């Protein structure tokens, strides 16, 4: 069993990759642990075992390196911030100016998550007040709240917006696309599943894996 720790914003891609790996590699069952990158690091720091880790954010990757139990990380993808609005407001043609008015409820990731850091950087750059914004554990939680209409707008990655199943909308020309996060993978240094973990890592960074990432809206780092 290969244990994969995966940043929540990579859920769709890694579910596909893990399923294909399990079906094409004899005896290569995979187990996914999906959470925010900060949560994954906390779990590892508390003794959780992973064969392959995928994190969002260069700060989190540096923290993983400092643990000393993983091989050198490989940066393999990036995505940008997106400001989305709920289905009820999808035809309202909202702008960042409307959000600054303070009449709408928003959601963002916790500050310890890369998506939360980007949201705060964007807010500072655009003069957007964040005190009333609810904080969620990861980007998929933010997306879910916006999709259900529990909040009016949210800060997610553009890849999450593209993957959304509901009729949400993206605020255009917001400037959020200038705020990016980067994804890295790392194989555990002493894992007994080294061979399979390396095969999986190579499939992610291969031309085929990169093509699949582009189809989901991810960019080359």
TIDO-710632 format. One line per field, with one value per atom (N, C-alpha, C, O, CB): x, y negated, z negated; residue in one letter. Coordinates in steps of 0.05 Angstrom, whole numbers. Atoms other than C-alpha are relative to their C-alpha. Glycine has a CB too. Layout:
N
east c(X ...)
north c(Y ...)
up c(Z ...)
res c(A ...)
END
This chain:
221
east c(17 0 17 34 -19 -15 29 -17 -40 7 15 8 7 30 6 -4 -1 -13 -37 -12 11 -9 -2 18 19 5 -41 -14 -34 -17 13 -57 -28 -31 17 28 -133 -5 -23 -18 5 -128 10 6 13 -9 -95 -18 -11 29 17 -153 -7 -2 -25 10 -182 23 20 -13 -22 -115 12 16 22 -13 -86 -19 -10 10 18 -149 2 1 -29 -3 -142 27 28 -1 -27 -67 2 12 22 -1 -74 -16 -7 -10 17 -130 14 14 -27 -14 -90 25 30 9 -23 -28 -7 6 15 9 -66 -9 -5 -23 10 -96 21 18 -23 -21 -32 24 40 8 -24 20 -9 -25 15 8 13 6 29 14 -3 3 6 17 22 -6 7 -25 -32 13 23 -54 9 31 -15 -7 -56 -21 -44 2 17 -85 5 27 5 -3 -98 -9 -30 -16 7 -97 -1 21 20 3 -124 -7 -26 -22 5 -121 16 30 9 -16 -93 30 36 -9 -29 -17 10 27 16 -8 -8 -8 7 -11 10 -50 17 23 -30 -16 -10 27 37 4 -26 55 -2 15 11 4 27 -3 8 -26 4 6 28 34 -19 -26 76 18 33 14 -16 108 -8 8 -3 10 65 4 -5 -29 -7 89 -15 -10 -5 14 42 20 41 -22 -18 74 -11 -34 5 8 72 23 47 -7 -21 109 6 28 -9 -3 97 -18 -41 -8 14 76 -2 18 13 4 47 -11 -32 -19 8 44 -3 10 21 2 22 15 14 -30 -14 66 29 35 -14 -29 141 8 27 16 -6 141 -5 11 -17 6 108 21 29 -28 -21 158 26 39 4 -25 216 -3 16 5 5 185 3 14 -27 -3 181 29 38 -16 -28 254 14 32 13 -13 273 -5 11 -11 5 242 21 27 -28 -22 298 -7 11 17 8 257 -10 -21 -21 9 242 22 39 -25 -20 284 -6 -27 -1 3 293 -26 -32 23 26 225 3 24 -16 0 208 -25 -47 -1 22 166 -11 3 9 10 118 -25 -34 -7 24 57 -4 7 -24 8 28 -29 -39 19 26 -39 -3 14 -23 4 -66 -25 -43 0 23 -116 -24 -21 6 24 -188 -21 -22 -12 22 -245 -26 -33 2 25 -311 -24 -22 1 25 -383 -21 -19 -12 19 -442 -19 -21 -17 19 -493 -21 -29 -14 21 -544 10 -5 -9 -12 -495 15 29 18 -17 -465 -6 12 -4 7 -501 0 -9 -28 1 -491 23 23 0 -22 -427 15 21 -10 -13 -393 29 42 -2 -28 -325 11 -3 3 -12 -275 -10 -12 31 12 -305 -25 -30 -7 24 -370 7 -7 -17 -9 -333 10 6 22 -11 -299 -23 -19 17 22 -368 -8 -20 -24 4 -373 -27 -33 6 27 -444 -2 -23 -20 0 -425 17 38 9 -15 -401 19 11 -19 -20 -337 12 8 22 -14 -295 28 31 -16 -27 -221 12 2 17 -15 -172 12 16 21 -15 -139 27 37 4 -25 -76 23 42 7 -22 -32 0 20 -2 2 -55 9 4 -29 -9 -24 -22 -18 14 22 -92 -9 -18 -24 6 -104 21 14 -2 -21 -37 -4 -1 28 4 -51 -24 -23 -4 24 -120 7 -3 -22 -8 -90 18 16 13 -18 -36 -17 -12 21 17 -89 -17 -20 -18 16 -133 16 6 -11 -17 -75 5 5 26 -6 -59 -24 -21 10 25 -132 -16 -37 -17 14 -153 -26 -45 -6 24 -203 1 21 -3 1 -223 -7 -25 -22 3 -217 -10 -13 26 7 -240 -26 -29 -3 25 -310 -1 -21 -23 -2 -287 3 20 24 -3 -297 25 32 -26 -25 -235 -6 -17 22 5 -238 26 47 -16 -24 -188 16 40 -6 -13 -173 -17 -39 6 13 -191 -26 -44 19 24 -242 -23 -47 5 21 -280 -11 -35 11 9 -282 -18 -40 24 16 -307 -28 -47 15 26 -362 -19 -43 5 17 -387 -12 -35 15 10 -392 -20 -41 24 18 -425 -27 -48 12 25 -478 -13 -36 5 11 -490 1 -14 -29 -3 -469 15 11 14 -13 -425 -4 -10 31 4 -429 24 21 -7 -24 -357 22 20 10 -22 -293 25 25 -8 -27 -219 8 13 21 -9 -199 21 29 -25 -18 -150 -16 -39 20 15 -170 -6 -27 16 5 -164 -24 -38 25 24 -217 -25 -45 2 22 -262 -7 -30 6 5 -253 -12 -26 26 10 -269 -27 -39 20 25 -332 -23 -24 -6 22 -395 -25 -44 -7 23 -443 4 26 -7 0 -460 11 -3 -27 -13 -412 13 14 21 -13 -377 26 30 -18 -25 -308 -1 -10 24 -1 -298 23 46 4 -19 -263 16 7 -14 -17 -205 5 8 -12 -4 -195 30 37 -11 -29 -119 9 33 6 -7 -121 19 34 -25 -16 -86 30 47 -6 -28 -21 11 35 4 -8 -20 0 -21 -19 -3 7 10 23 19 -11 22 13 5 -21 -15 69 -1 -2 30 3 64 26 39 -24 -24 120 -7 -25 23 3 124 27 48 -9 -24 174 -6 -27 9 2 186 14 35 13 -12 200 27 30 -19 -27 274 3 18 18 -4 268 -25 -28 8 24 202 6 22 -20 -3 198 -13 -8 -11 14 154 14 2 -29 -15 210 -5 -10 29 2 205 -26 -27 4 27 130 -4 -17 -21 3 133 15 5 11 -15 186 -14 -15 29 16 145 -23 -28 -10 22 86 9 -4 -16 -10 127 8 3 24 -8 155 -24 -22 18 24 86 -13 -24 -21 11 65 16 5 0 -17 125 5 18 26 -3 123 -15 -32 -8 15 98 -29 -46 11 28 34 -13 -35 -3 11 24 -3 -23 18 1 39 -23 -36 26 23 -12 -26 -44 0 25 -65 -3 -25 1 1 -47 -10 -27 27 9 -56 -30 -44 16 29 -124 -17 -40 -6 15 -145 5 -6 8 -5 -119 25 31 -23 -25 -53 21 19 11 -22 9 26 29 1 -27 82 12 7 18 -10 118 21 31 13)
north c(24 0 -25 -29 0 25 -67 -22 -26 -7 21 -123 -27 -35 1 26 -190 -21 -20 0 24 -255 -22 -29 -9 17 -304 -26 -25 14 26 -379 1 11 -23 -2 -387 -11 -1 -13 12 -430 18 12 -27 -20 -370 25 45 8 -24 -323 13 37 -8 -12 -313 14 36 -21 -11 -302 25 45 -21 -23 -255 24 46 -8 -22 -214 15 40 -9 -13 -201 15 38 -21 -12 -187 25 46 -20 -23 -141 24 47 -8 -21 -102 14 39 -11 -11 -92 16 38 -22 -14 -72 27 47 -18 -25 -20 21 45 -5 -19 10 10 31 -14 -8 13 12 26 -24 -11 32 22 18 -22 -23 101 -4 -11 26 2 99 -29 -32 17 27 23 -15 -36 -15 14 4 -26 -29 18 26 -69 -9 -2 -21 11 -104 -31 -39 13 29 -179 -13 -7 -12 17 -226 -29 -40 4 27 -293 -20 -17 1 21 -356 -25 -24 9 23 -426 6 23 -24 -6 -429 -3 12 -19 4 -457 23 32 -26 -23 -401 25 40 6 -23 -348 -2 18 1 4 -377 6 18 -28 -5 -375 30 40 -15 -29 -302 14 32 11 -12 -285 -5 12 -10 8 -323 16 20 -30 -15 -283 30 46 -6 -28 -217 16 39 14 -13 -201 9 -4 -18 -11 -159 -4 2 30 4 -177 9 6 -30 -9 -147 -23 -25 25 22 -207 -23 -19 9 23 -277 -21 -27 -12 22 -332 -24 -22 8 23 -401 -24 -26 -6 26 -470 -20 -20 -8 22 -529 6 27 -6 -4 -537 -1 13 -21 0 -553 27 37 -22 -26 -487 21 39 9 -18 -451 -3 17 -5 5 -483 13 25 -30 -13 -459 31 44 -7 -29 -388 7 28 8 -5 -391 0 16 -20 3 -413 25 30 -25 -25 -349 21 37 12 -18 -311 29 45 1 -28 -248 4 25 8 -2 -262 -8 -24 -18 7 -265 -28 -39 21 27 -331 -3 13 -8 4 -358 -8 -19 -22 8 -367 -17 -9 26 19 -427 7 9 -30 -11 -404 -15 -8 28 13 -451 -26 -31 18 24 -518 -7 3 -24 11 -553 -27 -36 20 28 -622 -3 14 -19 6 -653 -8 -19 -23 8 -663 -10 2 23 10 -703 8 0 -31 -11 -667 -9 -18 31 8 -683 22 39 -26 -22 -639 1 -18 -3 -2 -613 -22 -31 27 21 -665 -26 -43 -3 25 -720 3 -16 -12 -6 -688 -18 -22 28 18 -736 -29 -46 7 27 -798 -18 -42 0 16 -821 -15 -39 -19 13 -836 -6 7 18 8 -870 0 2 -27 2 -876 -25 -25 -2 24 -945 8 -2 -21 -9 -910 15 12 19 -14 -866 -19 -15 21 20 -926 -15 -27 -20 14 -956 13 -1 1 -13 -905 12 20 -19 -11 -881 30 42 -15 -29 -811 16 6 3 -17 -753 17 29 18 -16 -718 22 24 -18 -22 -657 2 -2 27 -4 -643 22 29 -26 -21 -589 -13 -37 13 9 -595 -11 -3 23 14 -638 20 15 -22 -19 -577 16 30 19 -14 -549 -19 -43 10 17 -575 -16 -40 17 14 -594 -24 -44 18 22 -636 -22 -45 11 20 -670 -17 -41 14 15 -688 -19 -41 19 17 -714 -25 -47 16 23 -760 -19 -43 9 17 -785 -15 -39 17 13 -799 -22 -44 21 20 -835 -25 -47 13 23 -879 -16 -41 10 14 -896 -15 -35 20 12 -914 -16 -27 22 15 -946 13 -1 -27 -15 -892 8 19 26 -7 -883 29 40 -18 -29 -811 7 31 13 -7 -816 16 32 -25 -15 -790 25 39 -19 -24 -735 25 25 -2 -25 -665 15 14 18 -15 -620 30 41 -7 -28 -549 16 4 6 -15 -492 5 8 27 -4 -483 -12 -20 29 14 -509 14 1 -2 -14 -454 -7 -7 30 9 -476 -27 -32 0 26 -547 3 -8 -18 -4 -523 11 2 20 -12 -481 -21 -20 23 20 -540 -19 -28 -16 18 -584 15 4 -10 -15 -529 4 3 28 -3 -519 -26 -26 15 27 -594 -8 -26 0 7 -596 -26 -40 22 26 -655 -11 4 2 12 -704 3 6 -29 -2 -699 15 19 -29 -15 -661 -2 -8 29 -1 -657 29 43 -17 -27 -592 -2 -23 18 -1 -570 2 11 24 0 -578 29 34 -14 -28 -503 11 28 17 -9 -493 -12 1 -9 12 -542 16 21 -30 -16 -503 27 38 3 -27 -438 0 21 13 2 -464 12 9 -29 -12 -426 -17 -11 26 18 -483 -25 -30 -7 24 -548 -24 -44 -5 23 -593 -17 -8 9 17 -651 -11 -11 -23 11 -681 -30 -39 13 29 -756 -5 1 -15 4 -777 -26 -44 -2 23 -826 -9 -33 -23 7 -823 -4 -17 22 1 -817 24 26 -25 -22 -753 20 34 15 -19 -714 -6 11 -2 7 -750 14 13 -30 -12 -712 30 43 -9 -28 -642 17 7 3 -19 -580 23 28 11 -21 -523 26 27 -9 -27 -448 16 15 15 -17 -401 28 31 -12 -27 -326 9 0 19 -11 -289 29 35 -17 -28 -215 4 -8 19 -5 -190 14 32 18 -9 -176 30 44 -16 -28 -108 17 38 0 -16 -82 27 30 -15 -27 -7 2 21 21 1 -26 -18 -30 -8 19 -67 4 -15 3 -5 -33 -10 -23 29 7 -43 -31 -43 15 29 -114 -16 -36 -8 13 -133 2 -17 12 -4 -103 -20 -32 29 18 -144 -29 -45 3 27 -208 -5 -27 -4 3 -197 -3 -17 23 3 -189 -28 -38 22 27 -256 -20 -39 -7 20 -293 7 -9 -1 -7 -257 -18 -34 29 17 -290 7 -11 5 -8 -250 -12 -23 31 12 -273 -30 -41 7 29 -344 -8 -29 -11 5 -341 1 -15 20 -2 -318 -24 -34 26 24 -376 -24 -39 -6 23 -426 2 -18 -1 -3 -396 -9 -17 29 9 -412 -29 -40 18 29 -483 -7 -31 -11 6 -476 -9 -3 25 10 -510 12 24 -31 -9 -492 -21 -45 3 19 -523 -20 -37 15)
up c(0 0 0 -18 -24 -1 21 -12 -4 30 15 -26 12 11 -30 -13 10 -17 -24 28 14 -28 21 34 -24 -23 20 -8 -22 21 5 16 13 35 11 -8 23 28 42 -19 -27 86 22 46 2 -19 121 0 12 -5 4 104 26 30 -14 -25 174 16 25 18 -15 207 -13 1 3 13 155 -3 -4 -27 0 151 27 27 -5 -27 226 1 10 22 -2 221 -18 -9 -8 18 161 10 8 -28 -11 194 23 25 9 -23 258 -10 1 19 10 218 -12 -7 -21 13 178 21 17 -19 -20 241 19 32 16 -19 282 -12 1 17 13 230 -19 -38 -16 16 200 -30 -37 10 29 124 -10 -31 -8 7 123 -9 2 24 11 82 -12 -23 -21 10 62 -21 -19 23 21 1 -1 -6 -28 0 5 -26 -36 23 23 -54 10 16 -24 -12 -29 -21 -37 22 20 -71 9 29 -29 -5 -71 -5 -22 -18 2 -64 -29 -38 18 28 -135 -18 -35 -11 16 -164 6 -12 7 -7 -126 -14 -24 31 14 -154 -30 -42 5 28 -224 -5 -25 -10 3 -215 2 -14 21 -3 -191 -24 -34 26 23 -248 -25 -43 -5 23 -297 4 -13 -4 -4 -268 21 24 -25 -22 -210 21 25 12 -20 -155 27 33 -6 -28 -82 18 11 7 -19 -22 20 30 15 -19 24 -10 -17 29 9 5 22 35 -25 -19 50 -16 -28 23 15 20 18 39 -22 -13 43 -16 -41 3 14 27 -6 -17 -26 4 25 -29 -37 15 28 -49 -13 -29 -15 10 -64 9 -5 8 -11 -19 -15 -21 30 16 -57 -28 -38 -4 25 -122 2 -16 -12 -4 -94 3 -9 26 -3 -74 -28 -33 18 27 -145 -17 -36 -14 15 -172 4 -13 7 -6 -138 7 12 -23 -5 -124 29 35 -19 -28 -50 18 12 5 -21 13 10 4 23 -10 49 15 33 18 -14 71 29 37 -15 -28 144 5 -1 19 -6 164 27 47 -1 -25 218 11 33 -4 -10 224 -15 -36 -3 13 207 7 27 7 -7 205 -13 -28 -11 9 191 -17 -16 24 17 144 18 40 -20 -14 166 -21 -43 17 17 134 12 34 -5 -12 144 -16 -39 0 13 128 2 20 12 2 110 24 39 -25 -23 161 1 22 -1 1 137 11 19 -28 -9 157 26 34 -22 -24 219 23 41 8 -22 266 -8 7 11 10 224 9 4 -30 -10 258 -22 -18 21 23 192 6 22 -25 -2 186 -28 -48 14 26 130 -15 -40 3 12 117 -16 -37 21 14 98 -26 -46 19 24 49 -21 -45 6 19 18 -14 -36 14 12 3 -27 -44 19 26 -54 -5 -27 -21 4 -43 6 1 18 -8 -19 -19 -29 29 18 -61 17 37 -17 -14 -39 -16 -40 10 13 -55 12 36 3 -9 -50 -17 -38 -2 15 -73 -25 -26 17 24 -141 10 31 -20 -8 -139 3 18 -20 -2 -149 26 32 -24 -26 -82 22 20 5 -22 -17 12 19 21 -12 10 -18 -8 5 19 -53 1 -1 -28 -2 -47 25 24 1 -24 25 -2 8 24 3 8 -16 -9 -14 16 -45 15 13 -26 -16 2 21 26 14 -20 55 -14 -3 13 14 4 -7 -4 -26 6 -18 25 24 -12 -25 54 11 25 21 -12 71 -21 -14 12 20 5 -9 -17 10 8 -11 -30 -38 18 29 -84 -4 8 -14 4 -109 -28 -33 5 27 -181 -2 -20 -17 1 -166 17 18 9 -17 -119 -18 -36 20 16 -148 10 33 3 -6 -150 0 -19 -20 -3 -125 1 7 26 3 -134 26 26 -11 -26 -59 22 18 5 -23 10 8 18 23 -7 23 -18 -10 1 19 -39 8 6 -29 -9 -13 25 26 7 -24 55 -7 5 18 8 22 -12 -6 -19 12 -18 21 19 -22 -22 44 17 24 17 -16 84 -13 1 7 15 30 -5 -15 -26 5 25 -29 -37 10 29 -48 -3 -23 -15 -1 -30 29 47 -7 -26 28 18 43 -3 -16 51 -15 -39 9 12 38 16 40 -4 -13 53 3 -17 -17 -6 86 21 30 10 -23 139 26 26 -2 -25 211 9 21 23 -7 220 -15 -5 -7 15 166 13 15 -30 -14 202 25 31 7 -25 267 -5 11 15 7 231 -13 -17 -19 14 198 16 40 -7 -13 213 1 15 -14 1 198 16 26 -29 -17 234 -15 -18 11 13 196 22 45 -21 -19 230 -11 -36 8 7 229 5 26 15 -4 219 19 14 -27 -21 282 -5 -18 27 2 286 -28 -34 16 29 211 -6 -26 -18 6 216 -16 -22 -14 17 175 14 1 -9 -15 230 -4 3 30 4 211 -26 -31 -2 25 144 3 7 -23 -7 153 -23 -42 23 18 113 16 39 -21 -14 131 -15 -39 4 12 120 3 24 14 0 102 -10 -27 -17 10 91 -12 -4 22 12 47 -9 -20 -24 8 35 -27 -31 22 26 -35 3 19 -18 -3 -45 -6 8 -18 8 -79 3 -10 -29 -3 -54 12 30 19 -11 -41 28 43 -18 -26 19 20 37 -4 -16 52 30 44 -7 -29 120 11 32 6 -9 127 -3 14 -15 5 98 22 32 -27 -22 150 26 42 2 -24 206 1 22 3 1 184 4 18 -27 -3 177 29 39 -18 -28 247 19 39 9 -17 276 -3 16 -8 5 245 16 27 -30 -13 274 30 44 -14 -28 341 19 10 5 -20 405 -1 1 28 2 398 -24 -23 0 24 327 2 -8 -24 -4 345 19 15 11 -18 402 -15 -11 24 17 353 -18 -21 -16 17 307 16 6 -12 -17 364 6 7 26 -6 380 -24 -20 6 24 308 -7 -26 -23 4 314 -15 -19 -15 13 278 20 44 -16 -17 306 -8 -30 -1 7 309 -19 -16 26 19 250 11 -3 -23)
res c(X X X X X X X X X X X X X X X X X X X X X X X X X X X X X X X X X X X X X X X X X X X X X X X X X X X X X X X X X X X X X X X X X X X X X X X X X X X X X X X X X X X X X X X X X X X X X X X X X X X X X X X X X X X X X X X X X X X X X X X X X X X X X X X X X X X X X X X X X X X X X X X X X X X X X X X X X X X X X X X X X X X X X X X X X X X X X X X X X X X X X X X X X X X X X X X X X X X X X X X X X X X X X X X X X X X X X X X X X X X X X X X X X X X X X X X X X X X X X X X X X X X X X X X X X X X X X X X X X X X X X X X X X X X X X X X X X X X X X X X X X X X X X X X X X X X X X X X X X X X X X X X X X X X X X X X X X X X X X X X X X X X X X X X X X X X X X X X X X X X X X X X X X X X X X X X X X X X X X X X X X X X X X X X X X X X X X X X X X X X X X X X X X X X X X X X X X X X X X X X X X X X X X X X X X X X X X X X X X X X X X X X X X X X X X X X X X X X X X X X X X X X X X X X X X X X X X X X X X X X X X X X X X X X X X X X X X X X X X X X X X X X X X X X X X X X X X X X X X X X X X X X X X X X X X X X X X X X X X X X X X X X X X X X X X X X X X X X X X X X X X X X X X X X X X X X X X X X X X X X X X X X X X X X X X X X X X X X X X X X X X X X X X X X X X X X X X X X X X X X X X X X X X X X X X X X X X X X X X X X X X X X X X X X X X X X X X X X X X X X X X X X X X X X X X X X X X X X X X X X X X X X X X X X X X X X X X X X X X X X X X X X X X X X X X X X X X X X X X X X X X X X X X X X X X X X X X X X X X X X X X X X X X X X X X X X X X X X X X X X X X X X X X X X X X X X X X X X X X X X X X X X X X X X X X X X X X X X X X X X X X X X X X X X X X X X X X X X X X X X X X X X X X X X X X X X X X X X X X X X X X X X X X X X X X X X X X X X X X X X X X X X X X X X X X X X X X X X X X X X X X X X X X X X X X X X X X X X X X X X X X X X X X X X X X X X X X X X X X X X X X X X X X X X X X X X X X X X X X X X X X X X X X X X X X X X X X X X X X X X X X X X X X X X X X X X X X X X X X X X X X X X X X X X X X X X X X X X X X X X X X X X X X X X X X X X X X X X X X X X X X X X X X X X X X X X X X X X X X X X X X X X X X X X X X X X X X X X X X X X X X X X X X X X X X X X X X X X X X X X X X X X X X X X X X X X X X X X X X X X X X X X X X X X X X X X X X X X X X X X X X X X X X)
END
